[in-house]
Amino acid sequence: MATRPRVTWPSTRTSRRGSPTAASSSSGRRLFLDLVHLGRLVRQGGVVFLDDFQLPAIAQAASFCVTNLGWALEETSASDGDHHWAVLRTSVGPDTRPFDHHVDF
């Protein structure tokens, strides 16, 4: 019997414009893991677009990446309660944090 993998990657594809896109879940812990993995897939200083940013779990996952991984929150849309998006930029340099680094988010 085959076992399920313990690590799952977001489903990725290439858009018509040639940029990679990833579909993830709005579930907080799945999105959190997807963002961490995307940080390894996207080039340094690359862009990650988040939809449904109005959901607390998504905003919190993004906050972790900004405060702990050196990402930047580039832009957000006006929130209308039903739909809100954000653009994150991954860190432009290598991760040099000590193993016990953590900033509350």
C-alpha positions as CSV (number, residue, x, y, z in Angstrom):
1,M,0.0,0.0,0.0
2,A,1.4,3.4,-1.0
3,T,1.7,6.0,1.8
4,R,0.7,9.6,1.4
5,P,3.6,12.1,1.3
6,R,4.1,14.1,4.4
7,V,5.1,17.2,2.6
8,T,2.8,18.6,-0.1
9,W,3.6,21.3,-2.5
10,P,1.1,23.8,-3.9
11,S,-0.1,22.9,-7.3
12,T,1.9,25.0,-9.6
13,R,1.5,25.9,-13.3
14,T,2.8,28.5,-15.7
15,S,0.4,31.3,-16.6
16,R,0.0,32.7,-20.1
17,R,2.4,35.4,-19.2
18,G,5.1,32.9,-18.3
19,S,5.0,33.5,-14.5
20,P,4.5,30.6,-12.2
21,T,1.1,30.5,-10.3
22,A,0.2,28.3,-7.4
23,A,-3.3,27.3,-6.2
24,S,-3.5,26.8,-2.5
25,S,-6.1,26.4,0.2
26,S,-7.6,29.1,2.3
27,S,-7.0,26.9,5.3
28,G,-4.6,28.7,7.5
29,R,-2.1,25.9,8.2
30,R,-2.0,24.7,4.6
31,L,-1.5,28.2,3.2
32,F,1.2,28.8,5.8
33,L,3.1,25.8,4.6
34,D,2.5,26.7,1.0
35,L,3.9,30.2,1.5
36,V,7.0,28.8,3.2
37,H,7.5,26.3,0.3
38,L,6.8,29.1,-2.3
39,G,9.6,31.1,-0.6
40,R,12.0,28.4,-1.7
41,L,10.5,28.1,-5.2
42,V,10.2,31.8,-6.1
43,R,13.5,33.6,-6.9
44,Q,14.9,36.1,-4.3
45,G,12.9,39.3,-4.5
46,G,10.1,37.5,-6.5
47,V,6.4,38.3,-6.1
48,V,3.7,36.2,-4.4
49,F,0.1,37.2,-5.0
50,L,-2.4,36.4,-2.2
51,D,-6.1,36.3,-2.8
52,D,-8.7,36.3,0.0
53,F,-6.4,38.4,2.2
54,Q,-9.5,39.5,4.2
55,L,-9.5,36.0,5.9
56,P,-7.6,36.2,9.2
57,A,-5.7,32.9,8.6
58,I,-4.3,34.2,5.3
59,A,-3.3,37.6,6.8
60,Q,-1.6,35.9,9.7
61,A,0.4,33.5,7.4
62,A,1.5,36.6,5.4
63,S,2.4,38.4,8.6
64,F,4.7,35.5,9.5
65,C,6.5,35.7,6.2
66,V,7.0,39.5,6.6
67,T,8.1,39.4,10.2
68,N,10.2,36.2,10.2
69,L,11.4,35.6,6.7
70,G,12.2,39.2,5.6
71,W,9.4,39.4,3.0
72,A,7.8,42.7,2.2
73,L,4.1,43.6,1.9
74,E,4.2,45.5,-1.4
75,E,0.5,46.4,-1.9
76,T,-3.0,45.5,-0.8
77,S,-6.4,46.2,-2.4
78,A,-9.1,48.1,-0.7
79,S,-11.0,45.7,1.5
80,D,-14.7,45.3,0.7
81,G,-15.4,42.6,3.2
82,D,-15.8,39.9,0.5
83,H,-12.6,40.2,-1.4
84,H,-9.2,41.5,-0.6
85,W,-5.8,40.7,-2.2
86,A,-2.2,41.4,-1.3
87,V,1.2,41.3,-3.1
88,L,4.2,40.0,-1.1
89,R,7.8,40.2,-2.3
90,T,10.2,37.5,-1.1
91,S,13.4,38.4,0.7
92,V,16.1,39.8,-1.6
93,G,19.0,38.2,0.3
94,P,19.8,34.8,1.8
95,D,18.3,33.7,5.1
96,T,21.0,34.3,7.7
97,R,18.8,34.0,10.8
98,P,20.0,31.8,13.7
99,F,18.1,28.6,14.2
100,D,16.2,30.0,17.2
101,H,15.1,33.3,15.6
102,H,11.4,34.1,16.0
103,V,9.4,37.3,15.9
104,D,5.9,37.1,17.2
105,F,3.4,37.8,14.4
